[in-house]
Amino acid sequence: MKHNGKIILVLLLVVVLSVQVYSDTASTSVLVWWQNFTLNTTTQIIVNGVSTEEINFSTDDLVNITVLVNNTDTEALNTTFFSGALLVEIRDDSGIVGYFSVDDNIYVNADSVEYFNYTNDFSSLSDGSYTLMTRIVYSYPSKNFTLLDGGNLPINTTNNITIYTPVVPPSGEPPGGGGGVQVVTKYPITYSTGINPEKLSSGDTAKLYINVTNKRSETVKTNVKIYVLKDYEIILEKEKNITTSPNGLLEDTTDLFTMECSSKQGEYQVKVEFYEFGTKKKTENLKFNVLPCKSIYSNIQTGKLIYYINETSEVKYNLENRGNTEHTGTIEIFISDEIETKIAKIDSVRISIDQKHEGSITLPLIGYEAGLYKLILRYSDTEILSESDTNLLISEEAATVMNIMIWLIIITALILTILAIIEIYKSGKELVKVYKHQNQT
């Protein structure tokens, strides 16, 4: 994606316009950020899984909002690039805003059309007339400036809708009384969700909390589908069935995601869908964040266990990034008996995520007395990220000791070989005896 043109435009036009986005009495300041696209919004009522366009809704109805985004620009529309979001707002006559849906993961390729669907209900609203406004904003959620098109006009769309509460017949009135049709209120099932914790460190588990309120006089069975997404890809799917008793409340907890240090950092999206009798009743959109985690594995070793004075040792080392953030640091190698002495320093060693770094140094053992030493490897930036060590034994008689060990190994191998030959010979003789015995009988 190339956004250089938009960035230059924003830098050149560092001004704020006052644009009337919606309201008879108030205006909203809009940051000068423009992109050529159009919006169109339709409202539907869902009955038995079928969506039909409608503008009059009861507080019991399941409502679907479909937003068409037609991107006529030469660059992709990506809300994550400018901290944006698609807002589907419900406004009353006074201009007070409530949100039907907020979606901060809108992506539409250049010269492309995408549809975005949001399902909810109007059970929290009072009877009356409302305006449904759809707009894409910049700097969400701190400022919510409406994006402009190339003519510096705010991009939004509005729909007029009506909300009403179903009529309940007076108590004791028989069905169909008064020549009319009895209307029975069927209370909606209320679903709400939450995630805790929303910011994960290594080892933390994000839990999904589901709350269900059932005001009906019957048991309600709900199928819940859960999706965890990262960078627009589903990385985890879960499904579960929950049952809410009549006039009851249900609190359910599900382990959603356990962070490992290698888990990709950043924002994860969670979509929770609720189904009753195979019909989607509500969709909840949530999110959590995986925090940076540092984990560098290191190892240092020498070519052999024992060296003699004035010999040269080749010291090998390797580091592996097992965390979710890259590092640029310094490698330091020390030799120590009681006091550490630095023998090597390598600056600006960059280790990307899932990458390794290997190296070696030559260490002449000139001037060292016989004894046991420790080689220490440290990798650090503003702090020590990893440390490892190994032993180094310097001996005046190292060569003699090694020669004795080699001869012992050779002699042991010869003895084992002779014993093996004897066993094979004995086995052969036993086979011959058995063969002769069988022929004789």
Helices and strands as residue ranges (DSSP letters): H 4-12, E 16-19, E 28-31, E 37-47, E 50-53, E 56-58, E 62-71, E 77-78, E 85-91, E 97-103, E 107-108, E 112-121, E 128-138, E 145-146, E 156-164, G 177-179, E 190-196, E 199-200, E 205-214, E 220-230, E 233-244, E 248-258, E 266-276, E 279-290, E 296-302, E 306-308, E 312-321, E 327-336, E 340-351, E 356-364, E 371-380, E 384-395, H 398-440
